[in-house]
Amino acid sequence: MNTAPACYPLTIYYESACPLCRAEMTNLMLRNQAGLLRFEDVSAPGFASPLPGVSLADLLTLIHARRADGAVVRGVEVFRLAYQAVGLPGVARALRLPGLRGLAERAYPVLARNRHRIPRRLVGWLFETAARRAAERSARTTRCAPDGECRLPR
């Protein structure tokens, strides 16, 4: 089933004031060569939630996104759609596996609640070193046609 037309572009609402969130979104931004993802910083001054029935407090509690069809998704589903969009279908598929999906959906809210307590050094090692290098490699190997259309290598 191809969900691309209904899902993308996917607007992700994230908190840049959180080092972990900022690092992961930076990695997604580097990999977003096809432009399927859009990013909105909920911690920006004056930001007000554009999502009906979703408060700023809700956006700061769990990651949310709005699909192209207007549907709001949150938590692990946001990451699954984002990883699919940036050419990481294996990660997206893994997040759909029954055992891993259940574990991720139980663990993510705990991680989200405690994200500001994660040591900065650990965030730097995991995301700003290893994952960012991989994302930068991916961005450098993007293939762009003369008409400006880009695609990631398979």
Secondary structure by P-SEA (a helix, b strand, c coil): cccccccccbbbbbbcccaaaaaaaaaaaaacccccbbbbcccccccccccccccaaaaaabbbbbcccccccccaaaaaaaaaaacaaaaaaaaacaaaaaaaaaaaaaaaaacccccaaaaaaccccaaaaaaaaaaaaccccccccccccc
